[in-house]
Amino acid sequence: MTRHIETKMIHSHFNRKQHEGSLSHPLYQTSTFVFDSAEQGEARFAGDESGYMYSRLGNPTVNELETKMADLEDGEAAVAFGSGMGAVTGVLMHLLNSSDHVLVTEGVYGCTYGFLELFQDKYGIQYDLIAMDNEAQLKKYLRPETKVLYVETPINPTMKLVDLTMVIEFAKENGLKVVVDNTFSSPYLQKPITLGADFVVHSATKYIGGHGDVIAGVAIGPEEEMRTIRMTSLKDVGAVLGAFDAWLLLRGLKTLAVRMDRHCDNAELIFNQLKDSRFIEDIIYPGDENYKQYDIARNQMKKPGGMISFEIKGGKTAAQRFLNELKLCKVAVSLGDTETLIQHPASMTHAVVPAENRMKMGIRDSLLRISVGLEHHEDIWADIHQALEKSAE
Ligand SMILES: *Cc1c(COP(=O)(O)O)cnc(C)c1O
């Protein structure tokens, strides 16, 4: 019987007998590895003998994390990076050559957009940002040079969803590789590879680490291609993950399922309070039965996640006043941490997006985003409630 994901998050793959029976994974805080002989060094660099050489090329603690992440996403292999952007760019650099074209979900993470702009200017890689609502729209933007379909779902901060089964089917019919940024869901809530996606990328900074103390990324995909990515986008470009950061992620992963359950439960409880508040105009949460994409969420996510966005009455002035009145919840970007984090996308995460495009994406000045944390939900709500009341004064 294959084990359940909750069990896989906890148990390790390293050979305990070689490590004094250590229950926890050992931390190999070393830059390099000593060879027994000149011949062994030669054999390792030639690839004739397996073993470590230098931590940019591989490190046992980092490898332990990679094995675990591949296992959790039901992929063949994983490569860890020094940030989520390392993973995003590592996979895209591998898949795209100059003059290729990529279809990207509208509202994609800001720095992913920044990377696409950079590579368009420098290397002629073309892209189109599209909603991916239906097949007709995908068809309209498909070109002979299109190689990759890059998907984020749910999309930050508007919580728009993309139907993974639909876009993956379209990609298969047209010979495109599918990359899914699964940061918002984690493998506990959504597993794109089991639906046919080729690659999954994560900002492990968020739910995977879960404690707000590390910047990291992971990419998961077919073994052969991940080997190429390791030897090029990782080894030669250099966004490597440090051993201690990998160790922190392994520790975070052990509680991922428990944390996600609580994030999701708390988000649902906060949603139920917030939706009836007279201080708000609108609320977006994939677990809302009235949400237009509720069915997509139900089909492809185990639970609706820990993120809620809402529009406050009174525009930017009220939004900023609300943030300034928060006491328990923290005003910060990032997400997936134990602390409840609230931010104002129009002036923070999406400030670089021109105002006109922001409006088109639904990121108005009244929009606020909550990453619901693990505090008691009554305390979270009490803080949000008192700040809402003061914001209207
Ligand atoms: C944070 C984030 C990234 C970038 O990850 P870093 O670890 O900050 O480099 C990419 N995609 C999504 C959806 C994110 O939330």
The ligand as a Tripos MOL2 file, in Angstrom:
@<TRIPOS>MOLECULE
LIG
   15    15     1     0     0
SMALL
NO_CHARGES

@<TRIPOS>ATOM
      1 C1          6.3760   34.1770   -3.3200 C.3       1 LIG1
      2 C2          5.9980   33.5960   -4.6260 C.ar      1 LIG1
      3 C3          6.9530   33.3340   -5.6340 C.ar      1 LIG1
      4 C4          8.4170   33.7030   -5.4740 C.3       1 LIG1
      5 O1          8.9960   33.0020   -4.4290 O.3       1 LIG1
      6 P1         10.2760   33.5280   -3.5880 P.3       1 LIG1
      7 O2         10.5340   32.4070   -2.6610 O.co2     1 LIG1
      8 O3          9.8680   34.7990   -2.9270 O.co2     1 LIG1
      9 O4         11.3680   33.7530   -4.5860 O.co2     1 LIG1
     10 C5          6.5250   32.7290   -6.7930 C.ar      1 LIG1
     11 N1          5.2330   32.4150   -6.9840 N.ar      1 LIG1
     12 C6          4.2820   32.6650   -6.0580 C.ar      1 LIG1
     13 C7          2.8690   32.2990   -6.3330 C.3       1 LIG1
     14 C8          4.6310   33.2650   -4.8570 C.ar      1 LIG1
     15 O5          3.6810   33.5300   -3.9390 O.3       1 LIG1
@<TRIPOS>BOND
     1     1     2 1
     2     2     3 ar
     3     2    14 ar
     4     3     4 1
     5     3    10 ar
     6     4     5 1
     7     5     6 1
     8     6     7 2
     9     6     8 1
    10     6     9 1
    11    10    11 ar
    12    11    12 ar
    13    12    13 1
    14    12    14 ar
    15    14    15 1
@<TRIPOS>SUBSTRUCTURE
     1 LIG1         1 GROUP 0 **** ****
